[in-house]
Amino acid sequence: MKEYLKDEISPRNRLPGYLLKKVKLGGETFKLKQLLRSLDVTTVCENALCPNITECFEAGEVTFMIMGSTCSRNCGFCGVTSGQPSILDPDEPKKIADASMKLKLKYVILTSVTRDDLPDGGAGHFAACIHTLHEQLPGVGVEVLIPDFQGNRTALETVLRENPEVLAHNLETVKRLYSIARSGSDYQRSLDILRIAAETRPDIPVKSGFMVGLGETEEEIEGLMRDIRATGCVMLTIGHYLPPTRKNLPLVNPVPPEKFEEFRDRALKIGFKSVASGVFVRSSHHARKQLKSID
C-alpha cells in the first residue's frame, strides 16, 4: 500500500499522522479502474487524487467527472489538470448511464471540471446526463456537484429542471481566501448559486462543503457556515485540505480530528439538517447515506 501523499509530493515528516491515509492500488480498486477505462468514463476519485478512492472503489462507489478532465480554471487547492478543455462528448450521457448500470449503482454522483469556455458553462450537458440516467435507470438517485456557471441563473435552472435528488455547490473556503484558493471564482456568486437553487426548487435539497487547513480562523469558519446556511442550504460537508502536489497551495494549519466534531455540532446548531465532518470527508463521500439522514 502507498500513502495518499507520496514522499515525493509531501514528505511524511511535514504532515501529522492523522492526515495520512493508505490507499491500495491493487485488488478491487485496480479492477474497477480497468472497468471504468473500458467504459470510457472519468471519475473525480482518480483525477482529483481523492484519499478515499480505495474505500469507495472497494464499496463500488464512484463519482463521475463529466465534460473532460481538464478544467478552464486553476484553483490553488485542486489536483485536477487546468488548461484548454476538450470538446464535449455527445455520447457521454449514455456512457455514464451504461457504466452506472454495469456497476449496479443505485445512487449516481456527477461532478465536472469548470467549463467557462461554454456559453452555458456545461449546464445542458449536466441536464442531459441527469435525464439519461433517470430514463435508463428508473429509480436511480442522482446528485450533482456543479460549478458556479459564472452566476448564470438560466444555466442553473436548466439543471434543476431535470430534478436531481441533490443539488450541490461547494464554497470550499472562507471569503478572505477566495482570491488565493479559487481563481476565477467569487464568494458571493457561489452563495447566490445556493440561494437561487433553494428558492427555485425548495423540494430539492441543497448541499455545500468547505475544507479547513488553508489558514482560516475559527471566526471565519463560523461566518462561512452562517453564510451558507442563510442561503437555504440544508446539507454540509467539512473536510481537511490535503495538498495534492507541490504545485498546489501549502497546508497552513493542520486541524486535529477532534475539532471536526466541534465544527459539526456548531453547524447543526446553526440549522443544517445534516453535517458530515471529518479529516477525510469529501462532498461525495457517503453521499447517499447523508441524503437518507434528512429524510
C-alpha positions in Angstrom: 0.0 0.0 0.0 1.1 3.6 -0.6 0.5 6.7 1.4 -2.1 9.1 -0.1 0.5 11.8 -0.1 3.6 10.3 -1.6 7.1 11.2 -0.2 8.0 13.0 -3.4 4.8 15.1 -3.2 4.6 15.9 0.5 7.2 14.4 2.8 5.8 12.4 5.7 7.7 14.4 8.3 5.8 17.6 7.2 2.4 16.1 8.0 0.9 14.8 11.2 -0.1 11.1 11.1 -3.8 11.8 11.1 -3.5 13.4 7.7 -2.0 10.3 6.1 -4.2 7.7 4.6 -3.1 4.5 2.9 -4.5 3.5 -0.5 -4.4 0.1 -2.2 -3.8 0.3 -5.9 -4.5 -3.4 -6.5 -7.4 -5.7 -5.8 -10.9 -4.4 -6.3 -9.6 -0.8 -6.8 -7.5 -2.0 -9.8 -10.4 -4.0 -11.2 -12.7 -1.1 -11.0 -10.2 1.3 -12.6 -9.8 -1.1 -15.5 -13.6 -1.4 -15.9 -14.0 2.4 -15.9 -11.4 2.7 -18.6 -13.1 0.1 -20.7 -16.4 2.0 -20.4 -14.6 5.3 -21.3 -15.8 7.3 -18.3 -13.8 9.5 -15.9 -14.0 9.8 -12.1 -13.1 12.7 -9.9 -11.9 10.0 -7.5 -8.8 9.5 -9.7 -8.4 12.9 -11.3 -8.6 14.9 -8.0 -6.4 12.3 -6.2 -9.0 11.7 -3.5 -7.7 10.0 -0.4 -10.9 7.9 -0.2 -10.5 6.2 -3.5 -9.8 2.7 -2.1 -12.6 2.8 0.4 -15.1 4.0 -2.2 -14.0 1.8 -5.1 -14.0 -1.3 -2.9 -17.6 -0.5 -1.9 -18.5 0.0 -5.6 -19.0 3.8 -5.2 -17.8 6.2 -7.8 -18.2 9.9 -8.6 -18.2 10.6 -12.3 -16.5 13.6 -13.7 -18.1 14.8 -16.8 -17.1 17.2 -19.6 -13.5 16.0 -19.8 -10.6 16.0 -17.3 -9.1 19.5 -18.0 -10.5 22.5 -16.1 -10.8 26.0 -17.5 -9.8 27.4 -14.1 -6.7 26.9 -12.0 -7.7 26.7 -8.3 -4.8 26.6 -6.0 -6.1 23.7 -3.9 -7.3 21.4 -6.7 -5.5 18.4 -8.2 -7.4 18.4 -11.5 -5.4 19.5 -14.5 -6.1 23.0 -15.8 -5.7 24.2 -19.4 -7.7 24.2 -22.6 -10.7 21.9 -22.1 -11.6 19.2 -24.6 -14.6 19.1 -26.9 -17.8 17.8 -25.3 -18.6 14.1 -26.0 -22.2 13.9 -27.1 -22.2 10.2 -26.1 -21.1 10.9 -22.5 -24.6 10.9 -21.0 -25.2 7.4 -22.4 -21.7 6.2 -21.3 -22.4 7.4 -17.8 -25.8 5.6 -17.8 -24.3 2.4 -19.2 -21.5 2.5 -16.6 -23.9 3.1 -13.8 -26.0 0.1 -15.0 -22.9 -2.1 -15.3 -21.8 -1.1 -11.8 -25.4 -1.6 -10.5 -25.4 1.8 -8.9 -28.5 3.0 -7.1 -27.2 6.4 -6.4 -25.1 8.3 -9.0 -23.0 11.4 -8.3 -22.0 13.7 -11.1 -19.4 16.5 -10.9 -17.4 18.2 -13.6 -14.5 20.4 -14.4 -15.4 24.1 -14.8 -16.2 24.9 -18.4 -16.0 28.7 -18.7 -15.4 28.2 -22.4 -19.0 27.0 -22.9 -21.9 29.6 -23.2 -23.9 27.8 -20.5 -20.9 26.5 -18.5 -21.9 23.0 -19.4 -25.4 23.1 -17.8 -27.0 21.5 -20.8 -24.6 18.6 -20.6 -25.3 18.1 -16.9 -29.0 18.1 -17.7 -28.6 15.5 -20.5 -26.7 13.2 -18.1 -29.4 13.5 -15.4 -32.2 12.9 -17.9 -30.5 9.9 -19.4 -29.8 8.4 -16.0 -33.4 8.8 -14.9 -34.6 7.5 -18.2 -32.4 4.4 -18.4 -32.2 3.5 -14.7 -35.7 4.1 -13.3 -35.5 4.8 -9.5 -31.8 5.7 -9.5 -30.9 8.7 -7.4 -28.7 11.4 -9.0 -26.7 14.0 -7.1 -24.9 16.8 -9.0 -22.0 18.8 -7.7 -22.0 21.8 -10.1 -19.6 24.7 -10.8 -20.9 28.2 -10.5 -21.8 28.6 -14.2 -20.4 32.1 -13.8 -23.6 33.0 -12.0 -25.8 32.2 -14.9 -29.3 31.7 -13.4 -30.7 30.2 -16.6 -28.0 27.6 -16.7 -28.7 26.7 -13.1 -32.4 26.3 -13.8 -31.6 24.1 -16.8 -30.0 21.6 -14.3 -32.8 21.9 -11.8 -35.5 21.2 -14.3 -34.1 17.6 -14.6 -34.9 17.0 -11.0 -31.7 15.8 -9.4 -32.1 14.3 -6.0 -29.5 16.8 -4.6 -28.0 20.0 -6.0 -24.6 20.7 -4.5 -22.1 23.5 -5.0 -19.1 23.9 -2.7 -17.8 27.2 -1.2 -14.5 25.4 -0.5 -13.0 28.1 1.8 -13.7 31.3 3.7 -14.2 34.7 1.9 -10.8 36.1 2.7 -9.0 33.2 1.0 -11.2 33.1 -2.2 -8.8 35.1 -4.4 -5.9 32.8 -3.4 -7.6 29.4 -3.4 -10.4 29.8 -6.1 -9.0 31.6 -9.1 -11.8 32.9 -11.3 -14.5 32.3 -8.6 -16.4 34.7 -6.4 -17.6 34.1 -2.9 -20.9 35.9 -3.2 -21.6 34.3 -6.6 -21.2 30.9 -5.1 -23.6 31.8 -2.3 -26.1 33.1 -4.9 -26.0 29.8 -6.7 -27.1 28.0 -3.5 -29.7 30.7 -2.7 -31.3 30.6 -6.2 -31.4 26.8 -6.1 -33.0 26.7 -2.7 -35.6 29.4 -3.7 -36.3 28.0 -7.1 -36.7 24.3 -6.1 -37.3 24.0 -2.3 -38.2 20.4 -3.0 -34.6 19.6 -3.9 -32.1 19.5 -1.0 -29.2 21.9 -1.5 -25.8 20.9 -0.3 -22.4 22.7 0.1 -19.0 22.0 1.6 -15.7 23.5 2.6 -12.2 22.5 3.8 -10.0 23.7 6.6 -6.2 24.0 6.8 -5.6 26.9 4.5 -5.1 29.4 7.3 -8.7 30.3 8.1 -9.7 31.4 11.6 -12.5 29.8 13.7 -14.4 33.1 13.5 -14.1 32.9 9.7 -15.3 29.3 9.7 -18.3 30.3 11.9 -19.1 33.1 9.4 -18.8 30.8 6.4 -21.2 28.3 7.9 -23.7 31.0 8.7 -23.4 32.5 5.2 -24.0 29.1 3.6 -27.0 28.3 5.9 -28.6 31.7 5.2 -29.0 30.7 1.5 -31.4 27.8 2.4 -28.7 25.1 2.1 -29.6 22.2 4.4 -26.6 19.8 3.9 -23.0 20.5 4.7 -19.7 18.7 4.4 -16.5 19.8 6.2 -13.1 18.2 5.3 -9.4 18.8 5.7 -7.3 20.3 2.9 -4.5 18.0 1.6 -2.2 19.4 -1.0 -2.4 17.1 -4.0 1.1 18.1 -5.3 3.9 20.5 -4.5 2.4 22.9 -7.1 -0.7 23.4 -5.0 -1.2 25.7 -2.1 0.7 24.6 1.0 -1.0 23.3 4.1 -1.0 26.2 6.6 -2.6 24.9 9.8 -3.2 21.2 10.4 -6.5 20.7 12.2 -6.8 17.8 14.6 -9.6 15.2 14.2 -11.4 16.2 17.4 -12.0 19.7 16.0 -14.3 18.3 13.3 -16.8 17.2 15.9 -16.9 20.7 17.2 -17.5 22.0 13.7 -20.3 19.5 13.2 -22.0 20.5 16.4 -21.7 24.1 15.6 -23.1 23.6 12.1 -26.1 21.7 13.5 -26.8 24.5 16.0 -26.7 27.0 13.1 -29.5 25.0 11.5 -28.1 22.5 9.0 -30.2 19.3 8.8 -27.2 17.1 8.1 -23.5 17.6 8.6 -20.6 15.3 7.6 -17.4 16.5 9.2 -14.0 14.8 9.4 -10.5 14.9 8.2 -11.2 12.8 5.1 -14.8 13.9 4.4 -15.4 15.0 0.9 -18.5 16.3 -0.8 -19.4 13.0 -2.4 -18.2 10.7 0.3 -21.1 8.5 1.5 -23.4 11.0 -0.2 -26.4 8.7 -0.4 -26.2 7.9 3.3 -26.1 11.7 4.1 -29.2 12.3 2.0 -31.1 9.5 3.8 -30.3 11.2 7.1 -32.5 14.1 6.3 -35.5 12.0 5.0 
